[in-house]
Amino acid sequence: MVQEAVYLQQANEEQKAEKTNLLETVLEMAYKEYSDAGRRITLFSNQKVLAAKALRILESEYTSAEADFEDMLSMERKVLMYSLELEKARADKQASVAFIYYLMGK
């Protein structure tokens, strides 16, 4: 019976260690998602600014009949795409922050 009690205590300690490892893994994944969202926010912010500048250049060229209207529409679509991706990245970052708070019990 003593040996059985020792085995049960050891099993409980192993289960506790397993749960701790699982929680650490989930927390690391949430932090990775948080970091990735921050990286994407920077990327899409820069891309949006560059695409907006290119669109202004195309608008100037279009007024002087040097650029095609379809090029302007294509660039405008890129600006909108980068804006959408930027907002998705911001939402992902906030979701990962909320999940980390959830894991911390706050």
Backbone as JSON Lines, residues from 0, in Angstrom:
{"i":0,"aa":"M","n":[0.82,-1.2,0.0],"ca":[0.0,0.0,0.0],"c":[0.86,1.26,0.0]}
{"i":1,"aa":"V","n":[1.97,1.18,0.71],"ca":[2.87,2.33,0.74],"c":[3.44,2.59,-0.65]}
{"i":2,"aa":"Q","n":[3.82,1.51,-1.32],"ca":[4.36,1.63,-2.67],"c":[3.31,2.22,-3.63]}
{"i":3,"aa":"E","n":[2.06,1.79,-3.46],"ca":[0.98,2.3,-4.3],"c":[0.77,3.8,-4.05]}
{"i":4,"aa":"A","n":[0.84,4.24,-2.81],"ca":[0.69,5.65,-2.48],"c":[1.83,6.47,-3.09]}
{"i":5,"aa":"V","n":[3.03,5.91,-3.08],"ca":[4.18,6.59,-3.7],"c":[3.96,6.72,-5.2]}
{"i":6,"aa":"Y","n":[3.47,5.65,-5.84],"ca":[3.2,5.71,-7.27],"c":[2.11,6.72,-7.62]}
{"i":7,"aa":"L","n":[1.07,6.77,-6.78],"ca":[0.0,7.74,-7.03],"c":[0.49,9.17,-6.86]}
{"i":8,"aa":"Q","n":[1.33,9.4,-5.87],"ca":[1.89,10.74,-5.67],"c":[2.78,11.12,-6.85]}
{"i":9,"aa":"Q","n":[3.56,10.18,-7.33],"ca":[4.43,10.44,-8.47],"c":[3.6,10.7,-9.73]}
{"i":10,"aa":"A","n":[2.52,9.95,-9.89],"ca":[1.64,10.15,-11.04],"c":[1.01,11.55,-10.99]}
{"i":11,"aa":"N","n":[0.61,11.97,-9.81],"ca":[0.03,13.31,-9.66],"c":[1.05,14.39,-9.99]}
{"i":12,"aa":"E","n":[2.28,14.22,-9.55],"ca":[3.34,15.18,-9.87],"c":[3.61,15.23,-11.37]}
{"i":13,"aa":"E","n":[3.57,14.07,-12.02],"ca":[3.78,14.03,-13.48],"c":[2.63,14.71,-14.21]}
{"i":14,"aa":"Q","n":[1.41,14.53,-13.74],"ca":[0.26,15.2,-14.35],"c":[0.36,16.71,-14.18]}
{"i":15,"aa":"K","n":[0.8,17.14,-13.0],"ca":[0.97,18.56,-12.75],"c":[2.04,19.14,-13.67]}
{"i":16,"aa":"A","n":[3.15,18.43,-13.85],"ca":[4.21,18.88,-14.74],"c":[3.72,18.92,-16.19]}
{"i":17,"aa":"E","n":[2.91,17.94,-16.56],"ca":[2.36,17.91,-17.93],"c":[1.46,19.12,-18.18]}
{"i":18,"aa":"K","n":[0.6,19.42,-17.21],"ca":[-0.29,20.59,-17.35],"c":[0.51,21.88,-17.41]}
{"i":19,"aa":"T","n":[1.56,21.97,-16.61],"ca":[2.42,23.16,-16.63],"c":[3.08,23.32,-17.99]}
{"i":20,"aa":"N","n":[3.59,22.22,-18.52],"ca":[4.23,22.27,-19.83],"c":[3.24,22.64,-20.92]}
{"i":21,"aa":"L","n":[2.03,22.12,-20.84],"ca":[1.0,22.45,-21.82],"c":[0.65,23.93,-21.75]}
{"i":22,"aa":"L","n":[0.5,24.46,-20.55],"ca":[0.19,25.87,-20.39],"c":[1.32,26.75,-20.92]}
{"i":23,"aa":"E","n":[2.56,26.37,-20.66],"ca":[3.7,27.13,-21.18],"c":[3.72,27.11,-22.7]}
{"i":24,"aa":"T","n":[3.4,25.96,-23.27],"ca":[3.37,25.84,-24.73],"c":[2.29,26.74,-25.33]}
{"i":25,"aa":"V","n":[1.12,26.73,-24.73],"ca":[0.01,27.57,-25.23],"c":[0.37,29.04,-25.09]}
{"i":26,"aa":"L","n":[1.0,29.4,-23.97],"ca":[1.42,30.79,-23.76],"c":[2.47,31.21,-24.79]}
{"i":27,"aa":"E","n":[3.42,30.33,-25.07],"ca":[4.44,30.64,-26.09],"c":[3.81,30.81,-27.47]}
{"i":28,"aa":"M","n":[2.83,30.0,-27.8],"ca":[2.14,30.14,-29.09],"c":[1.38,31.47,-29.15]}
{"i":29,"aa":"A","n":[0.75,31.85,-28.05],"ca":[0.03,33.12,-28.02],"c":[1.0,34.29,-28.17]}
{"i":30,"aa":"Y","n":[2.15,34.18,-27.53],"ca":[3.15,35.25,-27.66],"c":[3.7,35.31,-29.08]}
{"i":31,"aa":"K","n":[3.88,34.16,-29.71],"ca":[4.34,34.13,-31.1],"c":[3.33,34.82,-32.01]}
{"i":32,"aa":"E","n":[2.05,34.54,-31.78],"ca":[1.01,35.2,-32.57],"c":[0.99,36.71,-32.32]}
{"i":33,"aa":"Y","n":[1.22,37.11,-31.08],"ca":[1.3,38.53,-30.74],"c":[2.47,39.19,-31.48]}
{"i":34,"aa":"S","n":[3.62,38.56,-31.45],"ca":[4.81,39.1,-32.13],"c":[4.6,39.16,-33.63]}
{"i":35,"aa":"D","n":[4.0,38.1,-34.18],"ca":[3.75,38.06,-35.62],"c":[2.78,39.17,-36.02]}
{"i":36,"aa":"A","n":[1.76,39.41,-35.22],"ca":[0.81,40.48,-35.53],"c":[1.49,41.83,-35.48]}
{"i":37,"aa":"G","n":[2.39,42.05,-34.54],"ca":[3.14,43.3,-34.48],"c":[4.0,43.5,-35.7]}
{"i":38,"aa":"R","n":[4.63,42.42,-36.16],"ca":[5.45,42.48,-37.36],"c":[4.6,42.81,-38.58]}
{"i":39,"aa":"R","n":[3.42,42.17,-38.67],"ca":[2.54,42.43,-39.81],"c":[1.98,43.85,-39.78]}
{"i":40,"aa":"I","n":[1.73,44.39,-38.59],"ca":[1.25,45.77,-38.48],"c":[2.29,46.72,-39.08]}
{"i":41,"aa":"T","n":[3.54,46.53,-38.7],"ca":[4.61,47.37,-39.24],"c":[4.71,47.22,-40.76]}
{"i":42,"aa":"L","n":[4.69,45.97,-41.22],"ca":[4.82,45.7,-42.65],"c":[3.7,46.36,-43.45]}
{"i":43,"aa":"F","n":[2.45,46.11,-43.04],"ca":[1.33,46.63,-43.82],"c":[1.18,48.14,-43.68]}
{"i":44,"aa":"S","n":[1.61,48.7,-42.57],"ca":[1.6,50.17,-42.46],"c":[2.55,50.77,-43.48]}
{"i":45,"aa":"N","n":[3.76,50.21,-43.56],"ca":[4.74,50.71,-44.53],"c":[4.26,50.49,-45.96]}
{"i":46,"aa":"Q","n":[3.7,49.31,-46.23],"ca":[3.22,49.01,-47.57],"c":[2.08,49.95,-47.97]}
{"i":47,"aa":"K","n":[1.2,50.24,-47.03],"ca":[0.07,51.13,-47.31],"c":[0.56,52.53,-47.66]}
{"i":48,"aa":"V","n":[1.55,53.02,-46.9],"ca":[2.1,54.35,-47.17],"c":[2.75,54.39,-48.56]}
{"i":49,"aa":"L","n":[3.52,53.37,-48.88],"ca":[4.18,53.33,-50.19],"c":[3.17,53.23,-51.33]}
{"i":50,"aa":"A","n":[2.15,52.41,-51.13],"ca":[1.13,52.27,-52.18],"c":[0.35,53.57,-52.35]}
{"i":51,"aa":"A","n":[0.09,54.28,-51.26],"ca":[-0.62,55.57,-51.36],"c":[0.23,56.59,-52.11]}
{"i":52,"aa":"K","n":[1.55,56.59,-51.86],"ca":[2.44,57.49,-52.6],"c":[2.45,57.14,-54.09]}
{"i":53,"aa":"A","n":[2.5,55.85,-54.38],"ca":[2.48,55.41,-55.78],"c":[1.16,55.79,-56.45]}
{"i":54,"aa":"L","n":[0.08,55.7,-55.71],"ca":[-1.23,56.08,-56.25],"c":[-1.27,57.57,-56.57]}
{"i":55,"aa":"R","n":[-0.71,58.39,-55.7],"ca":[-0.67,59.84,-55.98],"c":[0.16,60.13,-57.21]}
{"i":56,"aa":"I","n":[1.26,59.41,-57.39],"ca":[2.09,59.59,-58.59],"c":[1.3,59.18,-59.83]}
{"i":57,"aa":"L","n":[0.6,58.05,-59.74],"ca":[-0.21,57.6,-60.88],"c":[-1.34,58.58,-61.19]}
{"i":58,"aa":"E","n":[-1.93,59.17,-60.16],"ca":[-2.97,60.17,-60.4],"c":[-2.4,61.39,-61.13]}
{"i":59,"aa":"S","n":[-1.2,61.79,-60.74],"ca":[-0.55,62.92,-61.44],"c":[-0.25,62.56,-62.88]}
{"i":60,"aa":"E","n":[0.23,61.35,-63.1],"ca":[0.53,60.92,-64.46],"c":[-0.75,60.77,-65.28]}
{"i":61,"aa":"Y","n":[-1.83,60.34,-64.63],"ca":[-3.09,60.19,-65.35],"c":[-3.63,61.54,-65.81]}
{"i":62,"aa":"T","n":[-3.47,62.56,-64.97],"ca":[-3.96,63.88,-65.36],"c":[-3.17,64.44,-66.54]}
{"i":63,"aa":"S","n":[-1.93,64.02,-66.67],"ca":[-1.12,64.48,-67.81],"c":[-1.12,63.44,-68.94]}
{"i":64,"aa":"A","n":[-2.03,62.48,-68.87],"ca":[-2.22,61.45,-69.9],"c":[-1.0,60.57,-70.09]}
{"i":65,"aa":"E","n":[-0.23,60.34,-69.04],"ca":[0.93,59.46,-69.14],"c":[0.67,58.09,-68.52]}
{"i":66,"aa":"A","n":[-0.41,57.96,-67.75],"ca":[-0.72,56.69,-67.1],"c":[-2.12,56.23,-67.49]}
{"i":67,"aa":"D","n":[-2.31,54.95,-67.4],"ca":[-3.58,54.34,-67.75],"c":[-4.51,54.33,-66.52]}
{"i":68,"aa":"F","n":[-5.8,54.44,-66.78],"ca":[-6.77,54.44,-65.69],"c":[-6.78,53.1,-64.95]}
{"i":69,"aa":"E","n":[-6.55,52.02,-65.67],"ca":[-6.53,50.69,-65.05],"c":[-5.36,50.55,-64.08]}
{"i":70,"aa":"D","n":[-4.24,51.18,-64.39],"ca":[-3.1,51.17,-63.46],"c":[-3.46,51.87,-62.16]}
{"i":71,"aa":"M","n":[-4.19,52.96,-62.31],"ca":[-4.63,53.69,-61.13],"c":[-5.59,52.85,-60.28]}
{"i":72,"aa":"L","n":[-6.51,52.17,-60.93],"ca":[-7.44,51.31,-60.21],"c":[-6.73,50.15,-59.52]}
{"i":73,"aa":"S","n":[-5.75,49.61,-60.19],"ca":[-4.98,48.52,-59.61],"c":[-4.23,48.97,-58.35]}
{"i":74,"aa":"M","n":[-3.64,50.15,-58.43],"ca":[-2.91,50.66,-57.27],"c":[-3.87,51.01,-56.14]}
{"i":75,"aa":"E","n":[-5.03,51.53,-56.48],"ca":[-6.03,51.84,-55.45],"c":[-6.5,50.55,-54.76]}
{"i":76,"aa":"R","n":[-6.62,49.49,-55.54],"ca":[-6.99,48.19,-54.98],"c":[-5.91,47.7,-54.02]}
{"i":77,"aa":"K","n":[-4.64,47.94,-54.35],"ca":[-3.54,47.55,-53.46],"c":[-3.58,48.34,-52.15]}
{"i":78,"aa":"V","n":[-3.88,49.64,-52.26],"ca":[-3.99,50.45,-51.05],"c":[-5.09,49.91,-50.15]}
{"i":79,"aa":"L","n":[-6.22,49.56,-50.73],"ca":[-7.33,49.01,-49.95],"c":[-6.98,47.65,-49.36]}
{"i":80,"aa":"M","n":[-6.26,46.83,-50.13],"ca":[-5.85,45.52,-49.64],"c":[-4.9,45.66,-48.45]}
{"i":81,"aa":"Y","n":[-3.94,46.57,-48.54],"ca":[-3.02,46.79,-47.43],"c":[-3.74,47.35,-46.21]}
{"i":82,"aa":"S","n":[-4.74,48.19,-46.43],"ca":[-5.53,48.71,-45.32],"c":[-6.29,47.59,-44.62]}
{"i":83,"aa":"L","n":[-6.86,46.7,-45.41],"ca":[-7.6,45.57,-44.84],"c":[-6.66,44.65,-44.07]}
{"i":84,"aa":"E","n":[-5.51,44.33,-44.65],"ca":[-4.55,43.46,-43.97],"c":[-4.02,44.1,-42.69]}
{"i":85,"aa":"L","n":[-3.86,45.42,-42.71],"ca":[-3.42,46.14,-41.52],"c":[-4.45,46.0,-40.41]}
{"i":86,"aa":"E","n":[-5.7,46.15,-40.74],"ca":[-6.75,46.02,-39.72],"c":[-6.86,44.58,-39.23]}
{"i":87,"aa":"K","n":[-6.67,43.61,-40.11],"ca":[-6.67,42.22,-39.67],"c":[-5.52,41.96,-38.69]}
{"i":88,"aa":"A","n":[-4.36,42.51,-38.97],"ca":[-3.21,42.33,-38.09],"c":[-3.47,42.99,-36.74]}
{"i":89,"aa":"R","n":[-4.08,44.16,-36.74],"ca":[-4.42,44.82,-35.47],"c":[-5.42,43.98,-34.68]}
{"i":90,"aa":"A","n":[-6.4,43.41,-35.36],"ca":[-7.39,42.57,-34.68],"c":[-6.72,41.31,-34.12]}
{"i":91,"aa":"D","n":[-5.81,40.72,-34.89],"ca":[-5.1,39.53,-34.42],"c":[-4.26,39.85,-33.18]}
{"i":92,"aa":"K","n":[-3.64,41.01,-33.18],"ca":[-2.82,41.4,-32.03],"c":[-3.7,41.57,-30.79]}
{"i":93,"aa":"Q","n":[-4.83,42.22,-30.95],"ca":[-5.73,42.4,-29.81],"c":[-6.29,41.05,-29.33]}
{"i":94,"aa":"A","n":[-6.57,40.15,-30.26],"ca":[-7.07,38.83,-29.87],"c":[-6.01,38.06,-29.1]}
{"i":95,"aa":"S","n":[-4.76,38.17,-29.51],"ca":[-3.7,37.46,-28.79],"c":[-3.47,38.08,-27.41]}
{"i":96,"aa":"V","n":[-3.61,39.39,-27.29],"ca":[-3.5,40.05,-25.98],"c":[-4.62,39.55,-25.06]}
{"i":97,"aa":"A","n":[-5.83,39.48,-25.6],"ca":[-6.96,39.01,-24.8],"c":[-6.75,37.56,-24.38]}
{"i":98,"aa":"F","n":[-6.21,36.73,-25.26],"ca":[-5.98,35.33,-24.94],"c":[-4.9,35.18,-23.87]}
{"i":99,"aa":"I","n":[-3.87,36.0,-23.95],"ca":[-2.81,35.96,-22.93],"c":[-3.38,36.38,-21.57]}
{"i":100,"aa":"Y","n":[-4.22,37.42,-21.56],"ca":[-4.87,37.81,-20.31],"c":[-5.75,36.65,-19.78]}
{"i":101,"aa":"Y","n":[-6.43,35.98,-20.68],"ca":[-7.26,34.84,-20.29],"c":[-6.4,33.75,-19.64]}
{"i":102,"aa":"L","n":[-5.26,33.47,-20.25],"ca":[-4.37,32.45,-19.7],"c":[-3.82,32.86,-18.33]}
{"i":103,"aa":"M","n":[-3.62,34.16,-18.14],"ca":[-3.12,34.65,-16.87],"c":[-4.22,34.74,-15.81]}
{"i":104,"aa":"G","n":[-5.47,34.58,-16.23],"ca":[-6.58,34.63,-15.28],"c":[-7.04,36.02,-14.94]}
{"i":105,"aa":"K","n":[-6.8,36.97,-15.83],"ca":[-7.2,38.35,-15.56],"c":[-8.48,38.68,-16.29]}
